[in-house]
């Protein structure tokens, strides 16, 4: 079954349309250059999955209100700030197929724009006394930074085992989706236990989402839009590789790590590592892990069945594991 984001959005279409306008308003600045850059950022938004998780979770438990819109905006502001800063750190010239902010306006302006977005998010919460929302999202940003630094630290030695891998993706990717769901629940004044259930649901979904992203590295690049072997070329230890190494002899393991460390730009040697992973069962193992996290996420919200938002949340989880890019 093919899952459509338009279909998934149906119960919250009005909220998503309103959010677009409100988010533009939240980002406005009297400084023309800032206004121009933030307008550029908004025009090149992605799938909008983060606000979808916020609004669907709110509608699952209650009714969308102004606090829900601020929660979605806070997450988008802080997340966009981290992306702008990431592009500076990685010296990336593209973001979602368009020029990155630093490609067009250089690093100094990009860092300042990221700082501006962070401050707008903080002020949006403080000015409206949304302190619990701010705590939830700030915790997520902290975890994202810790996860990134943990990955950098481990990448130097390429000694990431499965437990470290899951901790990295929990922090780097899953913590943000977890905060989306927790904030959606918090915005409609849900009790702490319910907020924690929805936070955990988002975290588990986020882990499944990242494993799917890892699997794209071994798929057809024409279908996924992601060049085969790009993670290996960037010396990233993903689950298929970690599993393959764990099943191999010390000699083979040493050879493969040597290629990744020293020959990651050599297409033929990278292909050898890809073949090694494919032949080891690393893809099947990772796919089964992804499906287990997906099923765990779906099971965790079964008790909330009823509202139209429930089926959309289920379909959104399914979309994260069945998407082609």
N, C-alpha and C positions, 0 to 999 in steps of 0.2 A: 504493500500500500504506500502511495506517495503522499507525504504530508505537506500541506501548503501553509505557509505563514499567513497568507491572507485569510484562509479559512480559520486558522487557529486564533487570529485576532478578532474574529467576529463578535464575541461577547464584550470586547473592550475597544471596539473600533472608535467609538465616540471619545473615549478617554485618550487613546493614542493620537487622535487628531488634535484634541485640545492640548495634549502634552507638547506636541511639536511647537505650537504657538507659545505656550508658557515657557518652554525651555529657551526659545529664542529671546524672550523677554528677560529671563534670568541672566543671560549671557551678555546683555547689552552694556556698552561702555560709552562715556562721553568722548573718549579718545578715538578719533577716526581710524587710526591704524589698527587698534585693538578690535574695533567694530568690524573692520574689513576682514581680519583674520578669523574672528569667531564666526562670522557669516560663512566664510570658506569652510570652516570645520563642520558647521551644522549641515551645509549643503551636501557634504560627502559622508553622511552617517551610514552605518552598516545596516545589519538586519534588524536593529532595535530590539534584540532579544532581552537585554537587561531590563528596560522599562516594561516589556511584556511580562516578565516574571513578577515585577513589582505589582502591576495592575491586576494580573490574574490571581495572584495570591490574596490581594485585598478583596477582590470580588468573590473569591472562594469563601472568605470568612465574614464578609460584611459588605459595605458599600464604599466605593471610592470617594475620597474627600480631598480637601486642599492639602492635607498632610501627606496623602498618597502622592500627589503631584510633586510636592517638595521632596519626598523620598526618592522618587524616580529622577528628579533633576539633580539632587545631591550626588547620587551614584554616578550619573552621566558626567557631571562636572569634575568630580574627583578622578573618575576613570579616564576621562579625556585628558586631564592634566598628566596622568601617569603615561599615557600613550605619547603625548607630545615630548615629554622628558625622555621616554624610551628611545624615540627616534633620534634624539640628540646623542644619547649614550651609544646607540648602535650605529650611528652615522648612516641611518637609513634614509634613502631618497624617496621612498614610496610608502604610502599607507592606503590599503584597499584599492590598489590600482591607480591612485592619484598621487601627485607630488605631495610629499610630507610638508609640514609647516617649515621645518628647518631647510628643506630643499629650496623653498621660495623666499624665506625671510632670514635665513642663517640662524646659527646656534644661539646667539645672545638673545635675539628677539624671541626665539622658541622657548628658551628657559623662562623668560619673563612672562610669556603667555601662559605657560604651565603654572607658574606661581599665581598669576591672576585668577586662573580657573579654580585653583585650590582655595584661594581666599574667598572667591564668590560662593563656593560650596559651604565653607565655614560660616560665612555671614548669613547665608540663606537659612541655615539651621539656627544659629544663635539669635538672629532677629525674630524668629518665630518660636523660640523656646523648644525646638525639636532636639533636645539634648540626647534623648535615647537613640534617635535616628543617627545623630552625629557619632555617638559612641559605636554603634553597629558598623557604620561605614568606615570610620577611622580605624577600627580594629582590622577591617578587611584590607585597607591600604597598608597598614603595618605588616600584615601577614604576606601581602604580595611582595613587599620589599624584602622581607626576610627570606621568602622562597626564592626570589631572584638571586640574592646573595649566596644562599646555600647552594644553588645550582652552579653559580660561578666558582665557588670554592671547590666543589666536588669535580667540576669539569676539568680542572687542572690536572687531576690525577686519574680521571675517568674511573673512579672507584664507587660509582653509585650502585647500590643494590636495590632490590625491590622495595624495601621498607623506606629507604631514603627517597626513592623516586615518588612514591605515593605521598610522602610528606611534602615534597617540592610542588607537586601538582595540586595538592590540597590547598597549599598556601597561595601559589601563583595564579591559579585559574578558579578553583572551586570556591575559594573564600569570597570572591566577588558575587558569584551567583547565589551563594548562601546568604550574603547580606541583602541581596535583592529580595529574596523570599522573606527573610526576617523583617526587613523594613516594610514590605507590603502588609505583613501581619501586624506589625507594631502600629502602622498608620490607622488601622481600624480598631485600635485598643484591645487587641487580643490578649489573653492571659499568657504568662511567661512560658508555661508548659507548651502551649500551642505554638508560640513564636519559636521555641527551640525545635519542635517537630518540623516546622516549615524551614527553619535554618538548615537543619540536617538534610532535609529533602533537597534543598538547593545545593548543598555541598556534595551530596552523592551524585546528583545530576551533573555537576561541574566536573567531577572526576571522570564520569563516563564520557563527557564532552571532550576532555583533553585526550583520553585514550583514542577516541575517534580521530582526533587531529593527528596523533602520532601515526595512526594507521595510514593516513593519506600519503605519508612519505614512501609507502611501498605500493601505492595504487597507480592507476593510469593518470599521468599528469594532465592529459587533455580533459579528463572528466573532473578532476579535483581542483584544477587551477594551481596546484602546488607541484613544483618540479620534483621528480623522484630523487630521493637521496639528499634532499636539502638539509634535513636535520643532521645527517651524518657529516655532511660537508661543514656544518657549523659546530661539529663535535658535541652534539647533544645526545645524551644517553636516554633513549626512550624505551618503553616497556618491551617491544619486540626484540630489541638489541640486548637488553638486560637479561631477558629469558634465554636467548640464544647463547649468550656467554656463560650463563649458569649451567647449561647443559653440555658444554664443550670441555675438551681436555685443556690442561694448562698450556700446552704448546699452541693449540689453535686459538685459545683465548689471547695469548700474548701476541700472536700474529695479527689478529683482528684489531686489538687495541693499538698496536703499532701503526697499522694503516690509518686508523682514525686520527691518531695523534700527529703523524708525520706526512701522510699522503692524502689528506682529505680533499685536496684539489685535483687529484688524479682520478679521472672518470672511470678508468678500467679497474683501478684498485677499489674504488667505492662500489662499483658493480659487484666485485667479489664479496664484499661485506654484505651487500643486499642479498645475493644468492645464498650466502651462509645463513642469514636470518630466515629467508624463505624456506630453506631446506631443514631448518632446525625445529619448525613448528611454532616459531615465535609469533606469526600472524594469527594462527588459530588460538593460541594461548591468550594473546592480548584481546582478541575479539570476544572470547568467552568471559574474560575479566570485565570488559566493557558492558556486556549484556547482564552480567551479575549485578553490577552497580546500577544499571538502568532498572532492572527488576526490583532491586531493593528500594530505589527512589519511588517507584510506582506503588509498591506495597505500603510505603510509609504514609501515603495520603489517601489510602482507600477509605478510611473512616470519614473523609470529608465529601464523599460522593453526594451528588444532588445538583448543585448549581451548574449552569452552563460552563462556568470557568473551570470546573473540575476536568471535564473532557478536554478542554483546550490545554490545560496544564499537562495532562497525560499525553496529548498529541505533540506538545512542545518537547517533552522528554524524548518521545519517539523520534521526533525530527532531529534532535541533537545527535542521535546514534545512527540515523539512516541518511543524513545529508550527504551530498556528493562534493561539497566544498565548504 
